Each structure stands twice: as structure tokens, then as C-alpha cells.
């Protein structure tokens, strides 16, 4: 494989940012987009083309996208409450040899709760798919430097820090599901 074709599962708020960041990715392309809402998927596909990248195919049926030969990996970007059913569809197709998918990545948060996260991991591992949980802040230079400074100066004397105060400061998606803890698993607190 000379070029990795990635299918986006979801085309909402975060997908637009990630598509723009994709400009810096070599030897890979966003080859397909799935969303049940064709208008959303088409809008993202056009945005990607306007950025100067090949325009991804749009699918409103997940099984059709998963069967697309240009899709070698998928990036799960859909709402948290759809993650388990999405992974089940991916694993079902991969286990039956109906696609060429070799890997799955999931945007944060992985799931709404620990039980769902464990189920997702077990499904993907049983299918033998490469997998990853994408969280860029853990390794961001400014975050790493801040952690280092805290541990060298304050943490050396006070030991392990604890969270003493928190505030909701997340602009978050503009979709109502994100703010419903039954659907998101906790909204901003788990994002």
C-alpha cells in the first residue's frame, strides 16, 4: 500500500478541524466520509476539496463506506452514543472479510463509560484490527513542558497534585447531544 485511505465516520464539528489538519499528513488521504445526513457529509467533502485535497466519496450507509476498497482505515468521529454500534459494524465487516480495513482510530472520548470502552477495545482486538485512541493534548509540547515544570518545582515538594477546582470552559460542539450526559457520557467533563 503506497497510500493509506482513511474513511471518516462522522462529519460534524471536530471533523472539519481534523480535515484541515490533514494537510500536514503524508502518504494518506481522506478517501470517504460517512454520515446519515448527506448534507453534512457533502459539506465536509467540499471543504476538503477546497483545501486542495482530493474530494472524498460520501456515504449515508455505513456498510457501503466500509466496503469501499479505497478505505484502509477508519477514524470514528461520530457522537459518543453511537460509538459501540459503529465499532460493531466495523468489526462485523472486517471479521467477515468484506473490506480491506486494517485499523481503527477513535476520537476522544473513546466511549461514554468504562464498560463501553472495554467493549470497544475487546471487539477491535478480537477482530485483529490495529487501533488507536487519538488525543493530541497528552503529547502537546506546551502541555509536556507545563507538566515538567510543575513536577520539577511544585510537585517535588508537594507530591502528587490533585484537582481542587474545575470549571466548564469548553465551547464544545454545537450539537445538542453533546450537552446531554446520557448521550455523551458526561459532556465537557469527559471530553
C-alpha positions in Angstrom: 0.0 0.0 0.0 1.5 3.3 -1.1 -1.2 5.5 0.3 -3.5 5.0 3.2 -7.1 5.7 2.5 -9.0 6.8 5.6 -12.7 6.9 6.0 -14.2 9.5 8.3 -17.2 8.2 10.3 -18.9 11.5 11.1 -18.7 14.9 9.6 -19.5 17.3 12.3 -17.8 19.9 14.5 -14.4 18.1 15.0 -14.2 16.6 11.6 -13.7 20.0 10.0 -10.8 20.8 12.2 -9.2 17.4 11.6 -9.7 17.7 7.8 -7.8 21.0 7.9 -5.0 19.4 9.9 -4.9 16.6 7.4 -3.0 19.0 5.1 0.1 18.0 7.1 -0.3 14.3 6.7 1.8 12.5 4.1 1.0 9.3 2.2 -2.6 9.2 3.3 -5.9 10.7 2.2 -9.4 11.1 3.4 -11.0 8.8 0.9 -14.6 8.6 2.2 -17.0 10.2 4.6 -20.0 8.5 6.2 -22.8 10.4 7.8 -26.5 9.5 7.8 -27.1 13.2 7.0 -25.9 13.6 3.4 -25.8 17.4 3.6 -23.3 17.3 6.5 -21.1 14.8 4.7 -21.2 16.7 1.4 -20.3 19.9 3.1 -17.2 18.3 4.7 -16.3 16.7 1.4 -16.5 20.0 -0.4 -14.4 21.7 2.4 -11.7 19.0 1.9 -11.7 19.7 -1.8 -11.5 23.4 -1.2 -8.4 22.8 0.9 -6.7 21.3 -2.1 -7.1 17.6 -1.3 -8.9 15.0 -3.4 -12.7 15.1 -2.7 -13.8 12.1 -0.6 -16.7 10.0 -1.6 -19.8 10.5 0.5 -21.9 7.6 2.0 -25.1 7.7 4.0 -24.9 3.9 4.7 -22.0 2.8 6.9 -21.8 -0.7 5.4 -21.3 0.9 1.9 -18.5 3.0 3.1 -16.9 0.1 5.0 -16.9 -1.9 1.7 -15.2 0.9 -0.3 -11.8 -0.5 -1.5 -10.2 2.9 -1.1 -10.9 2.8 2.7 -8.0 1.1 4.6 -8.6 2.6 8.0 -11.4 4.4 9.7 -11.5 7.4 12.1 -14.5 7.4 14.3 -15.7 10.9 14.8 -19.4 10.4 15.3 -21.4 11.2 18.5 -20.3 9.3 21.6 -23.6 7.4 21.9 -23.1 5.8 18.5 -19.6 4.6 19.2 -20.4 1.0 20.2 -22.8 0.3 17.3 -20.2 1.8 14.9 -17.4 -0.4 16.1 -19.7 -3.4 15.9 -20.4 -2.6 12.3 -16.7 -2.2 11.5 -15.7 -5.4 13.3 -18.6 -7.4 11.6 -17.4 -6.4 8.2 -13.7 -6.9 8.9 -14.3 -10.3 10.6 -16.3 -11.5 7.5 -13.5 -10.3 5.1 -15.9 -7.8 3.5 -13.4 -5.0 3.5 -9.7 -4.1 3.4 -9.8 -2.2 6.7 -6.6 -2.7 8.8 -7.1 -0.1 11.5 -9.5 1.9 13.6 -8.9 5.2 15.4 -11.4 6.8 17.7 -11.6 10.5 18.5 -11.9 11.4 22.2 -13.7 10.3 24.3 -13.5 6.7 23.4 -16.9 5.9 25.0 -19.5 7.2 27.4 -18.2 5.0 30.2 -15.7 2.3 31.2 -18.0 -0.5 30.2 -18.4 0.8 26.7 -14.7 1.5 26.4 -13.8 -2.1 27.4 -16.4 -3.5 25.0 -15.0 -1.4 22.1 -11.4 -2.5 22.9 -12.4 -6.1 23.1 -14.3 -6.0 19.8 -11.4 -4.4 17.9 -8.8 -6.7 19.4 -10.8 -9.8 18.7 -11.1 -8.7 15.0 -7.3 -8.2 14.9 -7.5 -4.6 13.8 -4.8 -2.1 14.6 -6.3 0.5 16.9 -5.5 3.8 18.5 -7.2 6.4 20.6 -6.4 9.9 19.3 -5.7 12.5 21.9 -3.2 15.2 20.9 -3.1 17.1 24.1 -1.2 14.4 26.0 1.9 15.0 23.9 1.5 18.6 23.0 4.8 20.4 23.7 3.2 23.1 25.8 1.4 20.5 28.0 4.5 18.4 28.3 6.6 21.4 29.3 3.9 22.6 31.8 3.8 19.1 33.4 7.6 19.1 33.6 7.7 22.5 35.3 5.0 21.5 37.8 6.8 18.3 38.8 10.3 19.9 39.0 9.2 22.9 41.0 5.9 22.4 42.8 5.5 18.6 42.7 8.9 17.9 44.1 7.8 19.4 47.4 4.1 18.8 47.5 4.0 15.4 45.8 1.2 14.3 43.5 -1.2 17.2 42.7 -5.0 16.9 42.9 -7.8 18.8 41.2 -9.1 21.3 43.6 -11.3 23.4 41.3 -12.8 22.9 37.9 -14.9 25.0 35.6 -16.8 24.3 32.4 -14.8 26.2 29.8 -15.4 24.1 26.7 -17.1 25.7 23.8 -17.8 22.2 22.5 -19.8 21.1 19.6 -23.0 23.0 18.7 -25.0 19.8 18.6 -27.4 19.3 21.4 -26.4 15.6 22.0 -23.0 16.8 23.4 -24.7 18.5 26.3 -26.9 15.6 27.3 -24.9 13.3 29.7 -27.0 10.3 28.8 -25.9 10.6 25.1 -22.3 12.0 25.6 -21.4 10.2 28.8 -20.7 13.5 30.6 -20.3 16.3 28.1 -17.4 18.6 28.8 -16.4 16.7 31.9 -15.3 13.6 29.8 -14.2 15.5 26.7 
